[in-house]
């Protein structure tokens, strides 16, 4: 017969929670990317997915799938309302899907951006406005003086929002040509001469997707978008968009639109994800961002890595949604078609 003390020990051990490794052992995580294959968001997500399993106890298999549409709104809706809430579903969104419900017109989305669970962001990005090749628009001053066509995706995508914003707040004479599925399709259109260029493009995405455009001086970077200037772009002589915004009342609304760049590569889980799984995922993402093998591969692919942990991203999103109504209303006007 077991002694009383030994029996207590056996019962306590039996009741103890499984180790962290047990939670994901033998499981598969579905990683939904809210963008087309081949663009910057897809490249980032697939690179992370390759290294992330090493940093999650239990080493789950990660399967990447693409679910583009509505500027990542389709993927956000899937993660929010459909995906399992057990830690086996994560997503990669364009930041416009996070801020869009606040500043965009149209039907209310089927997700609440403040209730999505943020795991991390891989980068705080600077965005750019570009033209290509022999376009007559080769500087932002050119864009203020003559018409040009900018490729754009659906409403909610940064390519559409930023082109509209610089038309209204900075005097660019852009015609916004929508209907493209994503950045990969827009790059083909630019090379074919269908449009002059694209605005709202992440600078790291251009470097990763089309390094030859930069190397061969095929691309003209008209302006940079950021709360602070990017040192590399500044060294290249690329002016910040703030130089061209003359009305004081437009500066706070433009700042609100640009604030989404703080979480330039946001990764999410569904609301209701168990705390145990959430901690493992958040820790795993941040460990991956510091992993030498990942960083070496990111450097080879020209992927900038400036991570922010999920808790801080959650706080930034909450602050954005607490913006004054007048600032939100003007931001909506600036990005509207």
Backbone torsions as a table, in degrees:
resi	resn	phi	psi	omega
1	UNK	NA	139.4	179.0
2	UNK	-71.2	141.5	173.1
3	UNK	-67.2	160.9	-178.6
4	UNK	-60.7	-41.8	-177.4
5	UNK	-66.8	-40.0	179.9
6	UNK	-68.6	-37.7	178.5
7	UNK	-63.2	-41.8	177.9
8	UNK	-60.9	-40.6	179.8
9	UNK	-63.1	-45.0	179.6
10	UNK	-60.5	-44.5	-178.6
11	UNK	-65.5	-40.2	179.4
12	UNK	-64.9	-41.8	179.6
13	UNK	-64.5	-38.6	-179.8
14	UNK	-66.4	-33.0	-177.6
15	UNK	-86.4	-11.5	-176.6
16	UNK	-64.7	146.0	-179.6
17	UNK	-66.8	153.2	176.7
18	UNK	-63.0	154.6	179.0
19	UNK	-67.9	163.3	179.6
20	UNK	-58.0	-35.3	-179.1
21	UNK	-63.7	-29.6	-177.7
22	UNK	-70.8	-25.5	-173.5
23	UNK	-63.3	-43.2	-176.4
24	UNK	-105.0	-0.1	-178.8
25	UNK	-59.4	126.7	177.4
26	UNK	76.4	5.0	-177.4
27	UNK	-98.6	162.0	175.5
28	UNK	-118.8	131.6	175.9
29	UNK	-102.1	127.0	175.7
30	UNK	-91.4	122.2	-176.3
31	UNK	-108.3	104.4	-175.6
32	UNK	-93.8	121.4	-178.7
33	UNK	-102.7	120.9	-177.3
34	UNK	-84.6	46.2	179.9
35	UNK	-157.1	163.4	-179.6
36	UNK	-70.0	159.2	174.6
37	UNK	-63.6	137.4	172.3
38	UNK	97.6	-13.8	177.2
39	UNK	-84.5	177.6	-176.2
40	UNK	-61.0	-41.2	-178.6
41	UNK	-65.0	-38.0	178.6
42	UNK	-67.4	-42.7	-179.8
43	UNK	-61.8	-46.1	177.8
44	UNK	-58.2	-50.7	-174.8
45	UNK	-61.7	-43.3	-178.5
46	UNK	-68.8	-33.7	176.7
47	UNK	-67.0	-43.4	177.7
48	UNK	-63.7	-43.9	-177.2
49	UNK	-61.2	-28.9	178.9
50	UNK	-67.5	-33.7	-173.4
51	UNK	-104.8	-22.2	-175.0
52	UNK	-58.1	-40.7	-177.0
53	UNK	-56.2	-29.7	179.9
54	UNK	-65.3	-21.9	-173.4
55	UNK	-108.7	11.0	172.2
56	UNK	-114.2	119.1	179.5
57	UNK	-54.1	136.7	-176.0
58	UNK	94.6	-14.6	175.2
59	UNK	47.2	63.7	179.1
60	UNK	-66.4	157.5	171.5
61	UNK	-78.2	137.8	176.7
62	UNK	-115.6	123.2	180.0
63	UNK	-111.5	124.0	-178.6
64	UNK	-95.4	134.2	171.9
65	UNK	-134.2	152.9	-179.3
66	UNK	-104.7	134.4	177.8
67	UNK	-137.2	73.1	-179.1
68	UNK	-74.6	165.8	176.2
69	UNK	135.0	137.1	176.3
70	UNK	55.2	40.9	177.9
71	UNK	59.6	38.6	-175.7
72	UNK	79.6	2.5	177.9
73	UNK	-63.9	-33.8	178.6
74	UNK	-64.3	-43.2	178.5
75	UNK	-68.3	-39.4	178.8
76	UNK	-61.7	-41.3	178.5
77	UNK	-64.1	-41.7	179.3
78	UNK	-61.8	-48.3	-178.7
79	UNK	-64.6	-40.0	-176.2
80	UNK	-69.8	-44.1	-166.7
81	UNK	-112.3	-21.4	-170.4
82	UNK	-116.7	-43.0	-173.1
83	UNK	-61.1	149.6	177.7
84	UNK	-61.1	145.5	-175.9
85	UNK	-104.6	41.3	-176.3
86	UNK	-116.3	12.5	-179.9
87	UNK	91.5	2.2	-180.0
88	UNK	-101.0	10.0	177.8
89	UNK	-131.2	124.7	175.1
90	UNK	-135.0	164.4	-178.0
91	UNK	-143.2	159.1	173.5
92	UNK	-119.2	122.2	-176.6
93	UNK	-117.3	152.8	163.1
94	UNK	-72.8	143.6	-177.0
95	UNK	-61.7	-22.3	176.6
96	UNK	-61.2	-27.6	177.5
97	UNK	-70.5	-23.1	179.0
98	UNK	-82.2	-46.8	-175.8
99	UNK	-88.4	-20.5	-175.0
100	UNK	-53.4	-46.3	-179.5
101	UNK	-58.1	-21.8	179.1
102	UNK	-83.5	-41.3	-168.1
103	UNK	-112.9	-0.9	-178.5
104	UNK	-105.1	147.4	173.2
105	UNK	-79.5	175.3	176.3
106	UNK	107.3	-178.5	-177.9
107	UNK	-60.1	146.0	177.6
108	UNK	-65.7	129.9	-179.2
109	UNK	-67.2	163.4	-177.8
110	UNK	-90.8	29.5	176.1
111	UNK	-147.8	156.1	176.9
112	UNK	-109.7	110.5	-174.9
113	UNK	-61.8	-28.0	-179.4
114	UNK	-76.2	-16.4	-179.1
115	UNK	-101.5	-8.0	169.8
116	UNK	-62.0	150.3	-179.2
117	UNK	-99.1	117.4	-175.7
118	UNK	-90.8	128.0	-176.8
119	UNK	-94.6	-35.4	-178.3
120	UNK	176.3	170.3	161.2
121	UNK	-127.5	140.0	-178.2
122	UNK	-81.4	-21.3	-175.2
123	UNK	-156.2	149.5	166.7
124	UNK	-106.0	109.2	-163.3
125	UNK	-97.9	156.3	164.7
126	UNK	-104.4	136.6	178.6
127	UNK	-106.6	163.3	-174.2
128	UNK	-138.1	161.4	170.9
129	UNK	-117.4	131.3	-171.7
130	UNK	-131.3	159.0	163.2
131	UNK	-130.6	175.7	-169.8
132	UNK	-137.5	146.2	168.3
133	UNK	56.9	-126.9	-175.5
134	UNK	-92.1	19.5	176.7
135	UNK	-53.6	142.4	177.9
136	UNK	-69.8	-14.1	177.3
137	UNK	-98.9	107.5	-178.5
138	UNK	-123.3	-5.3	173.2
139	UNK	-140.0	166.1	178.1
140	UNK	-67.8	-31.2	176.2
141	UNK	-60.6	-38.6	175.3
142	UNK	-59.8	-42.3	-177.8
143	UNK	-64.5	-27.3	178.7
144	UNK	-79.8	-15.4	-173.6
145	UNK	-109.3	-19.7	-179.3
146	UNK	-147.4	156.1	-174.0
147	UNK	-73.5	148.4	173.5
148	UNK	-150.0	162.3	-178.5
149	UNK	-110.2	129.1	178.2
150	UNK	-112.1	128.0	177.2
151	UNK	-69.5	146.4	-177.5
152	UNK	-149.1	151.8	175.7
153	UNK	-92.3	-159.2	179.6
154	UNK	-68.6	165.5	174.2
155	UNK	-55.4	138.2	-177.0
156	UNK	101.8	-18.0	175.7
157	UNK	-83.5	146.9	-177.3
158	UNK	-63.6	-30.2	-179.4
159	UNK	-61.1	-37.1	177.8
160	UNK	-78.6	-48.2	-175.5
161	UNK	-61.1	-44.1	-175.2
162	UNK	-74.0	-34.6	176.8
163	UNK	-63.8	-43.0	176.4
164	UNK	-63.5	-41.9	-177.3
165	UNK	-62.4	-42.8	-178.7
166	UNK	-74.8	-23.6	171.6
167	UNK	-62.6	-47.9	-170.5
168	UNK	-86.2	-35.9	-175.6
169	UNK	-96.4	-20.6	-174.8
170	UNK	-127.6	5.1	171.0
171	UNK	77.0	16.6	177.2
172	UNK	-71.7	138.4	-178.8
173	UNK	-93.9	63.7	-177.0
174	UNK	-95.6	136.9	161.9
175	UNK	-95.3	126.6	-177.2
176	UNK	-93.1	116.6	-177.6
177	UNK	-103.1	101.7	-175.0
178	UNK	-91.2	-176.7	174.9
179	UNK	102.3	-4.5	179.0
180	UNK	-80.0	144.6	-175.1
181	UNK	-72.6	-32.8	-177.0
182	UNK	-175.2	-174.4	-173.8
183	UNK	-65.8	-33.9	-179.8
184	UNK	-62.3	-41.8	178.8
185	UNK	-69.2	-36.8	178.6
186	UNK	-67.2	-36.5	178.5
187	UNK	-62.4	-38.7	176.3
188	UNK	-64.4	-41.7	179.2
189	UNK	-63.2	-38.3	178.5
190	UNK	-64.8	-45.1	-179.8
191	UNK	-65.3	-31.5	178.7
192	UNK	-80.0	-9.2	180.0
193	UNK	83.4	14.6	178.1
194	UNK	-69.0	-34.4	177.8
195	UNK	-135.8	161.7	-179.6
196	UNK	-75.5	-33.8	-175.7
197	UNK	179.6	-151.9	-175.8
198	UNK	-152.4	143.4	174.7
199	UNK	-112.1	162.8	178.4
200	UNK	72.3	22.7	-177.8
201	UNK	-89.6	132.3	177.1
202	UNK	-68.5	129.3	179.1
203	UNK	-57.3	-43.6	176.5
204	UNK	-62.3	-31.3	178.9
205	UNK	-66.4	-41.9	176.7
206	UNK	-60.5	-44.6	-179.0
207	UNK	-64.1	-35.5	-179.0
208	UNK	-78.5	-39.2	-172.5
209	UNK	-86.0	-39.0	-174.6
210	UNK	-134.7	61.7	179.8
211	UNK	-62.0	-27.3	179.9
212	UNK	-68.1	-29.6	176.5
213	UNK	-61.6	-40.0	-179.8
214	UNK	-74.2	-47.2	-177.7
215	UNK	-59.0	-41.3	-174.7
216	UNK	-95.4	10.9	178.8
217	UNK	55.7	38.6	178.0
218	UNK	-85.7	-21.1	-175.1
219	UNK	-107.7	139.0	176.0
220	UNK	-109.1	118.9	179.7
221	UNK	-93.9	109.9	-170.2
222	UNK	-79.7	-37.9	-177.2
223	UNK	-161.0	157.9	175.8
224	UNK	-115.8	143.9	-179.6
225	UNK	-113.6	122.3	176.5
226	UNK	-174.7	157.0	175.6
227	UNK	-67.6	-29.5	174.3
228	UNK	-129.8	150.9	179.7
229	UNK	-64.9	145.3	175.2
230	UNK	-84.5	125.9	-175.8
231	UNK	-59.0	-40.4	-178.0
232	UNK	-66.1	-44.5	179.7
233	UNK	-68.9	-37.0	177.6
234	UNK	-62.4	-40.8	177.5
235	UNK	-62.8	-30.6	177.8
236	UNK	-79.9	-3.0	178.7
237	UNK	84.2	18.4	-178.8
238	UNK	-84.0	120.6	-176.0
239	UNK	-75.3	146.6	172.5
240	UNK	-72.3	147.9	-177.7
241	UNK	-61.1	-24.5	-179.1
242	UNK	-58.6	-26.1	178.9
243	UNK	-61.9	-25.6	-171.2
244	UNK	-106.6	0.9	179.3
245	UNK	-97.9	109.2	-170.7
246	UNK	-92.6	-31.8	-175.9
247	UNK	-84.3	124.9	-178.9
248	UNK	-59.4	-36.6	-177.1
249	UNK	-70.0	-11.0	178.0
250	UNK	-92.5	-12.2	-172.4
251	UNK	-69.9	-43.2	178.6
252	UNK	-66.2	-43.2	175.5
253	UNK	-61.3	-39.8	176.5
254	UNK	-64.3	-40.6	177.2
255	UNK	-59.9	-38.7	177.4
256	UNK	-62.8	-45.1	178.7
257	UNK	-61.6	-42.1	-177.2
258	UNK	-74.0	-17.2	-177.1
259	UNK	-63.2	-22.4	177.6
260	UNK	-62.7	-20.1	-178.0
261	UNK	-72.2	-14.5	174.6
262	UNK	-59.8	-36.6	175.0
263	UNK	-111.7	71.2	-173.1
264	UNK	-69.3	-24.3	179.8
265	UNK	-134.5	71.5	-174.5
266	UNK	-79.8	139.8	177.1
267	UNK	-119.0	136.2	-168.5
268	UNK	-132.3	165.7	169.6
269	UNK	-134.1	164.1	-179.0
270	UNK	-69.2	151.3	170.1
271	UNK	-60.7	143.5	-177.7
272	UNK	91.9	-0.6	175.2
273	UNK	-60.5	131.1	-177.3
274	UNK	-56.9	144.9	-178.4
275	UNK	-57.3	-38.2	-179.7
276	UNK	-61.6	-46.5	179.7
277	UNK	-66.9	-40.5	-179.5
278	UNK	-59.2	-44.3	179.4
279	UNK	-63.9	-42.2	179.7
280	UNK	-63.4	-40.6	-179.1
281	UNK	-69.8	-45.4	179.7
282	UNK	-63.5	-44.4	177.9
283	UNK	-62.9	-39.8	-179.6
284	UNK	-63.6	-42.5	178.8
285	UNK	-63.3	-45.7	-177.2
286	UNK	-69.3	-33.5	175.7
287	UNK	-67.1	-37.7	177.0
288	UNK	-62.9	-40.7	-179.1
289	UNK	-63.7	-18.9	179.3
290	UNK	-105.6	2.6	-174.8
291	UNK	-77.1	130.3	-175.2
292	UNK	-62.4	-42.6	-179.5
293	UNK	-62.1	-43.3	177.8
294	UNK	-62.9	-46.2	-177.8
295	UNK	-64.4	-36.9	177.2
296	UNK	-64.2	-43.4	179.0
297	UNK	-67.5	-40.0	178.2
298	UNK	-61.4	-39.8	179.4
299	UNK	-65.1	-42.2	178.7
300	UNK	-62.5	-36.2	-179.5
301	UNK	-87.4	1.9	-179.8
302	UNK	60.8	42.0	176.0
303	UNK	-99.1	118.1	177.4
304	UNK	-72.4	139.1	179.8
305	UNK	-127.2	106.0	175.9
306	UNK	-134.1	77.8	-167.6
307	UNK	-75.8	159.1	172.5
308	UNK	-139.3	135.5	-174.8
309	UNK	-73.7	161.0	-172.0
310	UNK	-60.8	-37.1	179.5
311	UNK	-62.3	-40.0	179.6
312	UNK	-71.2	-37.6	175.5
313	UNK	-60.5	-43.1	179.1
314	UNK	-57.3	-41.6	179.8
315	UNK	-66.0	-41.5	179.7
316	UNK	-62.4	-44.0	179.2
317	UNK	-60.2	-43.2	179.3
318	UNK	-62.1	-40.5	179.7
319	UNK	-66.0	-40.7	179.5
320	UNK	-60.0	-43.1	-177.8
321	UNK	-72.9	-8.4	175.7
322	UNK	-98.0	14.3	-178.5
323	UNK	-65.0	150.6	178.9
324	UNK	-58.8	141.0	-177.9
325	UNK	-55.2	-38.4	-178.5
326	UNK	-65.4	-38.1	177.9
327	UNK	-67.3	-42.7	178.2
328	UNK	-62.1	-42.9	-178.5
329	UNK	-62.3	-42.6	179.7
330	UNK	-70.6	-37.0	176.5
331	UNK	-59.4	-40.4	177.9
332	UNK	-60.8	-42.4	179.5
333	UNK	-63.1	-39.7	-175.2
334	UNK	-66.2	-36.6	-175.5
335	UNK	-94.3	-5.1	-177.3
336	UNK	-70.2	142.5	176.1
337	UNK	-63.4	NA	NA
